[in-house]
Amino acid sequence: MNTHSYPKKNGIKSITPKGRQRMISSYCEVQPKDYATIKHQLTEACVEYCAVDSRSFESVSGDGFISLVKQLMNAEAIVGTAVPVKELLPHPSTVYRLRGSSPT
């Protein structure tokens, strides 16, 4: 069956080509094919973050770190990868001023 016809609200029937229909799979949440690769790269980046910045391994499971990662993912979805990450991150003095306490 190549087309569907269905009644519209005003009683006029419309024919919808099969190519315009949503597949049932489009309603399901799927993992990207390279999910394992992405997860491995993120794990390596977390290890590097902890080692280079002398942070505890627990810091990557903290609510603040998770919130930061979510915001970075949202920013990447909006601006893409054309903007250098350093341009998006605030200066430490800005973080200090907004936090209102001494930096560590």
C-alpha positions in Angstrom: 0.0 0.0 0.0 1.7 3.2 -1.2 -0.7 5.8 0.1 -3.2 6.3 3.0 -6.3 8.3 2.9 -7.8 9.6 6.0 -10.7 12.0 6.8 -9.7 15.6 7.8 -11.6 17.7 10.3 -13.6 19.4 7.6 -14.6 16.0 6.0 -12.2 16.3 3.0 -10.0 13.3 2.5 -6.3 13.7 1.9 -3.8 11.3 0.5 -0.5 11.1 2.2 2.5 9.6 0.4 4.1 6.7 2.3 7.4 8.6 2.4 5.9 11.3 4.6 4.7 8.9 7.3 6.6 8.6 10.5 7.9 5.1 11.2 7.1 3.5 14.5 10.9 3.4 15.2 11.0 7.2 15.1 9.0 7.3 18.4 11.6 5.0 20.1 14.7 6.3 21.8 17.8 4.7 20.1 21.4 4.9 21.0 23.8 6.0 18.3 25.7 3.3 16.5 29.0 4.6 17.8 27.7 4.9 21.4 30.5 2.7 22.8 33.1 4.8 21.1 31.6 8.0 22.4 31.4 6.6 25.9 35.1 5.4 25.7 36.2 8.9 24.5 34.3 10.5 27.4 35.8 8.2 29.9 39.3 8.9 28.6 38.6 12.7 28.8 37.4 12.3 32.4 40.6 10.4 33.3 42.6 13.2 31.7 40.6 15.9 33.5 41.2 14.2 36.9 45.0 13.7 36.2 45.8 17.1 34.6 43.8 19.2 37.0 44.5 17.0 40.1 40.8 16.3 40.7 39.4 13.3 42.5 37.8 10.6 40.4 34.6 11.3 42.3 34.4 14.8 40.9 33.1 13.4 37.5 30.0 12.0 39.2 29.1 15.2 41.1 25.9 17.1 40.3 27.9 20.2 39.4 30.1 18.4 36.9 27.0 16.6 35.3 25.3 20.0 35.0 28.3 21.5 33.3 28.5 18.6 30.8 24.8 18.9 30.0 25.2 22.7 29.4 28.2 22.0 27.1 26.2 19.4 25.2 23.3 21.9 24.8 25.7 24.6 23.6 27.3 22.2 21.1 23.9 21.3 19.7 23.1 25.0 19.3 26.4 26.5 18.0 28.0 23.3 16.6 31.7 22.8 16.8 32.7 25.9 14.9 33.1 27.9 18.1 36.2 27.1 20.1 35.4 25.8 23.6 37.7 28.3 25.3 35.5 31.1 23.9 32.4 29.7 25.6 34.0 29.0 29.0 34.0 31.9 31.5 37.1 33.4 33.0 37.9 32.2 36.5 37.3 35.7 37.9 33.8 35.6 36.5 33.1 32.3 38.2 34.5 33.7 41.4 32.4 36.9 41.2 29.2 35.0 40.4 29.9 32.4 43.1 30.6 35.1 45.7 33.3 33.1 47.6 37.0 32.6 47.4 38.4 30.4 44.6 40.0 27.1 45.5 
